[in-house]
Amino acid sequence: MSIGATWAGTHVFAAAELIEARTIAEVQDAVSGTGGPVRALGTRHSFNDLADSSGRLVTVTGIPADAILDESARTVTIGAGTRYGELAVWLEARGWALHNMGSLPHISVGGAVATGTHGSGLNNGCLSDAVARLTYVNAEGELVEARRGDEGFEGLVVGLGAYGIVVRVTLDIQPTYLVRQDVYRGLSWDAALDDLRSIMGAGYSVSLFTMWEEPSIQQAWRKTRIGVGEEPHGQWQGARFETAAEAGLVDVPPANLTVKGGVPGPWLERLPHFRLDQTPSNGDEIQTEYFVALEDGANALRAVRELGPDVAPHLLVSELRTVAADGLWLSGAYGRDTLAIHFTWRNSPAAVAALTPRIEAALAPFGARPHWGKVHTMTADAVAAVTPRLADAKAQFETLDPAGKFANDHLRRLGVRA
C-alpha cells in the first residue's frame, strides 16, 4: 500500500512501511524492532524528502496530546504530533498563549520545531526557540529526556529527525493576549528598503507580500499586540489600509484567512495567516525559503528583485518575515537577526528547478541559509559554509546514532549525517 505524498504532493514517500503509532510504547517498539532505517513522519508539511526513509516511517500524530500545564514554570508539555492550532485552543481556554505561531496552525509541534519553522517579529524567535525540554526515542528504543541547559541541547532542538523520534515537547508559554491585524496596500519599495528594520519592526509581527515586479509592495500585514507599542492609525509610510473589496491573498478564498481590518482578537486567531478550520494556503504549490542576516536584508531583496521578471510568472506570492537571533545550532536564525525570504511557487517543478539556483546565486553573497523542509538546490559544501555549527550537530548525531538508523539520503546529501 502506498504511503502517499507530502501535503502539497511535492514528494511521494518511498518508505516500505508506515507505522501509525497510538502510544509512545509503539514508537519504541517500532524503533527497537528493526535494524534498518526509520524516520518520524508528522503532518507532512515538508516539500522535499527530508522525512522519508528507505525503511519504515513512524507517525506520532495519532498519539494523544496529553497536555500538561505548569503555570509556575510557565510551560506546557504536549505530544509532538499535536497540531499547533489544537494546542493553541487548549492554552487559550486556560488563559495562556505561545509567543508566536507560523502562518499555518495545521502543522505539528514536533515537525515544526525539528525544522526551525517560524512566524514573524523582530523580537520573536522561531517556534523552536520556545522549546524547554524534549523527550525522544533513541536508536535502542529507549526514552531519553533533554532539557534546556544540558550540554548539546541546542543541537537537538532543530534536529531534523536525525538522532531519534521526538514524542513529547515542553514549550515556554505566557499569559494570553490580544492582537489586531491590519493590512496595507501601496507601501513603496523605497520606504521598505531604506529602513527595513523599522518597517519590519512596526508591529509585533509584520509580513510583506510581493510578486517582486510591482512598483510597491503588494500587501503589508501588520499584527499589533494590543496594549504593547503603537497601534496603527491611518496611513503608514505612505501606505493605506486595505479596503474590504481588496481583501484576499492570491488564489486563497478570503474565508480561509484569519480576521483582518483592525479587529482585536485572541492571539491564536490573528498570528497565523490561515484559519485552523479551513484549507491552509493554496495547497497546489511548491515552497522555497532562504534566511539572510537582517542587516543584509535590503541588499538581498534588491538582488532578488533583479530576477523579478523571470520569477513572477511562476510565483503565487513571496512573503518576507523576520526572526530574532537564537542559539540553536541548525536554526536559520542562528547567531543573527534574520530576514526570511519565502517563495510560494505555482506547481511547476521544471520552472522552480531552473529558478532556485539563480536565486541562490543572487543570495550567496549574503550567506543565505535554506529552510530545511522546503525545496532548494544548495550542495553540502554550500550548506556547511553558511551553517556555523553544522559540524557540531553532525558529530552529535553520529554519537547518538552511530549506526545511522535515523539517517536518510536527504541528510547525507546535505552533509548532516555521514
C-alpha positions as CSV (number, residue, x, y, z in Angstrom):
1,M,0.0,0.0,0.0
2,S,1.3,3.4,-0.9
3,I,2.2,5.7,2.0
4,G,1.3,8.7,-0.1
5,A,2.9,12.1,-0.5
6,T,3.7,15.3,1.3
7,W,0.9,17.8,2.0
8,A,1.3,19.6,-1.4
9,G,2.2,16.4,-3.3
10,T,5.8,17.6,-4.0
11,H,7.3,14.3,-2.8
12,V,5.9,10.8,-2.9
13,F,7.2,8.7,0.0
14,A,9.4,5.8,-0.9
15,A,9.4,4.1,2.5
16,A,8.4,0.5,2.6
17,E,6.2,0.7,5.7
18,L,4.3,3.3,7.7
19,I,3.5,2.6,11.4
20,E,0.8,4.8,12.8
21,A,1.7,4.8,16.5
22,R,-1.0,5.3,19.1
23,T,1.3,5.2,22.1
24,I,4.9,6.1,22.9
25,A,5.5,2.4,23.6
26,E,4.5,1.6,20.0
27,V,7.1,4.1,18.8
28,Q,9.7,2.4,21.0
29,D,8.7,-1.0,19.6
30,A,8.9,0.3,16.0
31,V,12.4,1.7,16.5
32,S,13.9,-1.3,18.5
33,G,12.2,-3.8,16.3
34,T,14.2,-3.0,13.2
35,G,17.8,-2.9,12.4
36,G,17.1,-0.8,9.3
37,P,16.4,2.9,8.8
38,V,13.4,4.5,10.5
39,R,12.2,8.1,10.4
40,A,9.4,10.2,12.1
41,L,6.6,11.5,10.0
42,G,4.4,14.4,11.2
43,T,1.7,16.3,9.3
44,R,3.6,16.0,6.0
45,H,4.1,19.8,5.6
46,S,7.6,19.5,4.2
47,F,8.2,19.9,0.5
48,N,11.1,17.6,0.0
49,D,12.3,14.1,1.0
50,L,13.5,15.2,4.5
51,A,11.1,13.0,6.3
52,D,11.4,9.9,4.0
53,S,13.2,6.7,4.7
54,S,14.4,3.6,2.8
55,G,13.0,1.6,5.6
56,R,10.0,2.4,7.8
57,L,8.2,5.6,8.8
58,V,6.6,6.1,12.2
59,T,4.0,8.8,12.6
60,V,3.3,10.2,16.1
61,T,0.2,12.3,15.1
62,G,-2.1,9.6,16.4
63,I,-0.7,9.7,20.0
64,P,-2.9,11.6,22.4
65,A,-1.8,15.2,23.1
66,D,-1.9,14.6,26.9
67,A,-1.2,18.3,27.6
68,I,0.3,19.1,30.9
69,L,0.3,22.8,32.1
70,D,2.9,24.0,34.6
71,E,1.8,27.5,35.5
72,S,4.6,28.1,37.9
73,A,7.3,27.2,35.3
74,R,5.2,28.9,32.5
75,T,5.4,25.8,30.3
76,V,3.2,23.3,28.6
77,T,4.2,19.7,27.7
78,I,2.5,18.2,24.7
79,G,2.6,15.2,22.4
80,A,4.9,16.0,19.5
81,G,2.3,15.1,16.9
82,T,-0.2,17.6,18.2
83,R,-1.0,20.4,15.7
84,Y,-0.2,24.0,16.9
85,G,-3.7,25.1,16.3
86,E,-5.1,22.5,18.6
87,L,-2.6,23.3,21.3
88,A,-3.4,27.0,20.9
89,V,-7.1,26.4,21.5
90,W,-6.3,24.3,24.6
91,L,-4.0,27.0,26.0
92,E,-6.4,29.9,25.3
93,A,-9.1,28.1,27.2
94,R,-6.8,28.2,30.3
95,G,-5.6,31.8,29.8
96,W,-2.2,31.0,28.3
97,A,-0.5,31.7,25.0
98,L,2.5,30.9,22.8
99,H,5.0,33.7,21.8
100,N,4.3,33.2,18.2
101,M,2.8,30.9,15.5
102,G,3.6,30.0,11.9
103,S,1.4,31.0,9.0
104,L,-0.4,27.7,9.2
105,P,-1.8,26.4,12.5
106,H,-2.2,23.0,10.9
107,I,1.4,21.9,11.4
108,S,2.6,19.5,14.1
109,V,4.7,20.8,17.0
110,G,7.4,18.2,16.6
111,G,7.8,18.7,12.8
112,A,7.8,22.5,13.0
113,V,10.3,22.5,15.9
114,A,12.6,20.0,14.2
115,T,12.9,22.1,11.0
116,G,13.2,25.6,12.6
117,T,9.8,26.8,11.3
118,H,8.9,30.4,12.3
119,G,6.4,33.2,12.4
120,S,7.5,36.8,12.2
121,G,8.6,39.6,14.5
122,L,11.8,41.4,15.2
123,N,11.8,40.2,18.8
124,N,10.2,36.8,18.2
125,G,12.4,33.8,17.9
126,C,11.4,30.9,15.7
127,L,9.0,28.3,17.1
128,S,11.9,26.1,18.1
129,D,13.2,28.8,20.4
130,A,10.4,28.2,22.9
131,V,11.4,24.6,23.5
132,A,12.5,23.9,27.1
133,R,12.5,20.1,27.0
134,L,12.4,17.2,24.6
135,T,11.6,13.5,25.1
136,Y,12.7,11.3,22.3
137,V,13.1,7.6,21.4
138,N,16.8,6.8,20.7
139,A,18.3,4.2,18.4
140,E,17.9,1.5,21.1
141,G,14.2,2.3,21.6
142,E,14.8,3.9,24.9
143,L,13.1,7.1,26.1
144,V,15.6,10.0,26.6
145,E,14.9,13.4,28.1
146,A,16.9,16.5,27.1
147,R,16.5,19.9,28.9
148,R,17.5,23.4,28.2
149,G,20.9,23.9,29.8
150,D,22.0,20.3,29.1
151,E,25.2,20.1,27.0
152,G,24.4,19.8,23.3
153,F,20.7,20.7,23.8
154,E,20.9,23.5,21.3
155,G,21.9,20.9,18.7
156,L,18.9,18.7,19.4
157,V,16.0,21.1,19.1
158,V,16.2,21.8,15.4
159,G,17.3,18.2,15.0
160,L,15.8,17.2,11.6
161,G,14.8,13.8,13.0
162,A,18.5,12.9,12.6
163,Y,19.1,11.4,16.1
164,G,15.7,9.9,17.2
165,I,12.0,10.3,17.2
166,V,10.7,13.1,19.4
167,V,7.5,12.1,21.2
168,R,7.0,14.9,23.8
169,V,7.9,18.6,23.7
170,T,7.8,21.2,26.5
171,L,7.3,24.8,25.4
172,D,7.5,28.2,27.1
173,I,4.2,29.9,27.4
174,Q,2.9,33.3,28.6
175,P,-0.4,34.9,29.6
176,T,-2.9,35.2,26.8
177,Y,-3.1,38.5,24.8
178,L,-5.0,40.2,22.1
179,V,-3.8,41.1,18.6
180,R,-5.2,43.2,15.8
181,Q,-4.3,42.6,12.2
182,D,-4.2,45.5,9.7
183,V,-3.4,45.1,6.0
184,Y,-1.9,47.9,4.0
185,R,-1.5,48.5,0.3
186,G,0.9,50.7,-1.6
187,L,3.9,50.5,0.7
188,S,6.7,51.6,-1.6
189,W,9.8,49.6,-2.2
190,D,11.9,52.6,-1.4
191,A,10.3,53.0,2.0
192,A,10.9,49.4,2.8
193,L,14.5,49.1,1.6
194,D,15.6,52.5,3.0
195,D,14.8,51.3,6.6
196,L,13.9,47.6,6.5
197,R,14.4,47.1,10.2
198,S,12.0,49.9,11.1
199,I,9.3,48.6,8.6
200,M,9.6,45.0,9.9
201,G,9.5,46.3,13.5
202,A,6.4,48.3,13.1
203,G,4.3,45.7,14.8
204,Y,4.5,42.6,17.0
205,S,4.6,40.6,13.7
206,V,5.0,42.0,10.2
207,S,4.8,40.2,6.9
208,L,5.3,41.7,3.4
209,F,3.9,40.0,0.4
210,T,5.3,40.7,-3.1
211,M,5.5,39.5,-6.7
212,W,8.8,41.3,-7.0
213,E,7.9,43.3,-10.1
214,E,5.4,45.8,-8.6
215,P,6.4,49.4,-8.0
216,S,5.0,49.0,-4.5
217,I,4.7,46.0,-2.1
218,Q,1.5,44.1,-2.8
219,Q,0.4,43.8,0.8
220,A,1.9,44.5,4.3
221,W,0.3,42.6,7.2
222,R,0.9,44.4,10.4
223,K,-0.1,42.4,13.5
224,T,-0.1,44.6,16.6
225,R,-0.2,43.3,20.2
226,I,-2.9,45.3,22.0
227,G,-1.5,47.4,24.7
228,V,2.1,46.9,23.6
229,G,3.6,49.6,21.4
230,E,1.8,51.9,19.0
231,E,-1.4,50.7,17.5
232,P,-1.8,51.7,13.8
233,H,-3.9,54.6,12.6
234,G,-4.5,55.8,9.0
235,Q,-1.6,55.8,6.6
236,W,1.7,54.1,7.4
237,Q,4.9,55.1,5.4
238,G,2.6,56.3,2.6
239,A,0.6,53.1,2.5
240,R,-3.1,52.9,3.1
241,F,-5.4,50.5,4.8
242,E,-6.7,47.7,2.6
243,T,-10.4,48.0,1.7
244,A,-12.9,45.2,2.1
245,A,-13.1,44.8,-1.6
246,E,-9.4,44.1,-1.8
247,A,-9.3,41.5,0.9
248,G,-7.7,38.2,0.0
249,L,-4.3,36.6,-0.8
250,V,-3.5,35.3,-4.2
251,D,-5.9,32.4,-5.0
252,V,-6.9,31.8,-1.4
253,P,-10.6,32.4,-0.6
254,P,-10.9,35.3,2.0
255,A,-12.9,33.0,4.3
256,N,-9.7,30.8,4.7
257,L,-7.8,33.7,6.2
258,T,-7.7,35.0,9.8
259,V,-9.7,38.2,10.6
260,K,-8.1,41.4,9.4
261,G,-9.4,45.0,9.3
262,G,-8.0,46.0,12.7
263,V,-10.5,43.9,14.7
264,P,-8.9,42.8,18.0
265,G,-9.0,39.1,18.8
266,P,-7.1,36.3,20.6
267,W,-3.5,35.7,19.6
268,L,-4.3,32.3,18.1
269,E,-6.9,33.9,15.7
270,R,-4.5,36.6,14.4
271,L,-0.9,35.5,14.4
272,P,-1.4,32.7,11.9
273,H,-2.5,33.8,8.4
274,F,-4.8,30.9,7.9
275,R,-7.7,29.6,10.0
276,L,-7.4,26.1,11.6
277,D,-10.9,25.1,10.3
278,Q,-10.1,26.0,6.7
279,T,-7.8,24.9,3.9
280,P,-4.3,26.2,4.5
281,S,-2.5,28.3,1.9
282,N,-3.1,27.3,-1.7
283,G,-2.3,23.6,-1.5
284,D,-1.3,23.1,-5.1
285,E,2.2,24.7,-4.7
286,I,5.9,24.3,-4.1
287,Q,7.7,26.3,-1.4
288,T,11.2,27.6,-1.1
289,E,12.7,29.8,1.6
290,Y,16.1,31.4,2.4
291,F,17.4,33.2,5.5
292,V,19.8,36.1,5.4
293,A,21.0,38.5,8.2
294,L,18.6,41.3,8.6
295,E,21.4,43.8,8.2
296,D,21.9,42.4,4.7
297,G,18.2,42.2,4.0
298,A,17.7,45.3,1.9
299,N,20.6,44.4,-0.5
300,A,19.4,40.8,-0.6
301,L,16.0,41.9,-1.7
302,R,17.4,44.2,-4.3
303,A,19.3,41.2,-5.7
304,V,16.2,39.1,-5.9
305,R,14.2,42.0,-7.5
306,E,16.6,41.8,-10.4
307,L,15.2,38.4,-11.2
308,G,11.6,39.6,-10.8
309,P,10.6,39.4,-14.5
310,D,11.6,35.7,-14.6
311,V,10.3,34.8,-11.1
312,A,6.9,36.4,-11.2
313,P,5.2,34.3,-13.9
314,H,5.9,31.1,-11.9
315,L,5.0,32.6,-8.5
316,L,1.8,32.6,-6.4
317,V,3.4,35.1,-3.9
318,S,6.5,35.8,-1.9
319,E,6.4,36.6,1.8
320,L,9.1,38.5,3.8
321,R,9.3,38.0,7.5
322,T,11.8,38.4,10.4
323,V,13.1,36.1,13.0
324,A,15.0,37.1,16.2
325,A,18.5,35.6,16.6
326,D,18.8,32.4,18.6
327,G,21.5,29.9,19.7
328,L,20.0,26.7,18.1
329,W,22.7,25.1,16.0
330,L,20.7,24.3,12.9
331,S,18.2,27.2,13.1
332,G,18.0,29.5,10.1
333,A,18.3,32.4,12.6
334,Y,21.4,31.0,14.5
335,G,23.5,33.9,15.7
336,R,21.8,36.7,13.7
337,D,18.6,38.6,13.5
338,T,17.2,37.2,10.3
339,L,15.1,38.2,7.2
340,A,13.2,35.2,5.8
341,I,12.6,35.3,2.0
342,H,9.9,32.9,1.1
343,F,8.6,31.8,-2.3
344,T,5.2,30.1,-2.8
345,W,5.5,28.8,-6.3
346,R,2.9,27.6,-8.7
347,N,3.2,23.8,-9.1
348,S,5.7,24.0,-12.0
349,P,8.6,21.7,-10.9
350,A,10.7,22.4,-14.0
351,A,10.4,26.2,-13.7
352,V,11.2,26.0,-9.9
353,A,14.2,23.8,-10.6
354,A,15.5,26.3,-13.1
355,L,14.9,29.4,-10.9
356,T,16.1,28.2,-7.5
357,P,19.8,28.0,-8.5
358,R,19.6,31.6,-9.8
359,I,18.0,32.8,-6.6
360,E,20.6,31.0,-4.6
361,A,23.4,32.6,-6.6
362,A,21.9,36.0,-6.1
363,L,21.7,35.5,-2.4
364,A,25.0,33.7,-2.0
365,P,26.9,37.0,-1.2
366,F,24.7,37.3,1.9
367,G,25.3,33.9,3.3
368,A,21.7,32.7,2.7
369,R,20.6,29.5,4.5
370,P,17.9,27.2,3.2
371,H,14.8,26.2,5.1
372,W,15.4,22.5,5.9
373,G,11.8,21.5,4.9
374,K,11.5,23.3,1.6
375,V,12.8,22.9,-1.9
376,H,16.3,24.2,-2.6
377,T,19.4,23.1,-4.7
378,M,22.2,24.0,-2.3
379,T,25.0,21.5,-2.0
380,A,26.5,20.1,1.2
381,D,29.5,22.4,0.8
382,A,27.2,25.4,0.3
383,V,25.1,24.5,3.3
384,A,28.2,23.9,5.5
385,A,29.6,27.3,4.5
386,V,26.6,29.1,5.9
387,T,25.8,26.9,8.9
388,P,28.4,27.6,11.6
389,R,27.5,24.7,13.9
390,L,26.8,22.1,11.3
391,A,29.9,20.1,12.1
392,D,29.0,20.1,15.8
393,A,25.4,19.0,15.1
394,K,26.7,16.2,12.7
395,A,29.1,15.0,15.3
396,Q,26.4,14.8,18.0
397,F,24.1,13.0,15.7
398,E,26.8,10.4,14.8
399,T,27.5,9.9,18.5
400,L,23.8,9.4,19.4
401,D,23.1,7.2,16.4
402,P,26.4,5.6,15.2
403,A,24.6,3.0,13.1
404,G,22.7,5.6,11.1
405,K,19.3,4.3,12.0
406,F,17.7,7.8,11.7
407,A,19.8,8.9,8.7
408,N,18.5,9.1,5.2
409,D,19.6,10.2,1.7
410,H,18.4,13.8,2.2
411,L,20.5,14.2,5.4
412,R,23.5,12.6,3.7
413,R,23.3,14.8,0.6
414,L,23.4,17.9,2.8
415,G,26.2,16.6,5.0
416,V,24.1,16.5,8.1
417,R,24.7,12.7,8.5
418,A,27.8,10.7,7.5
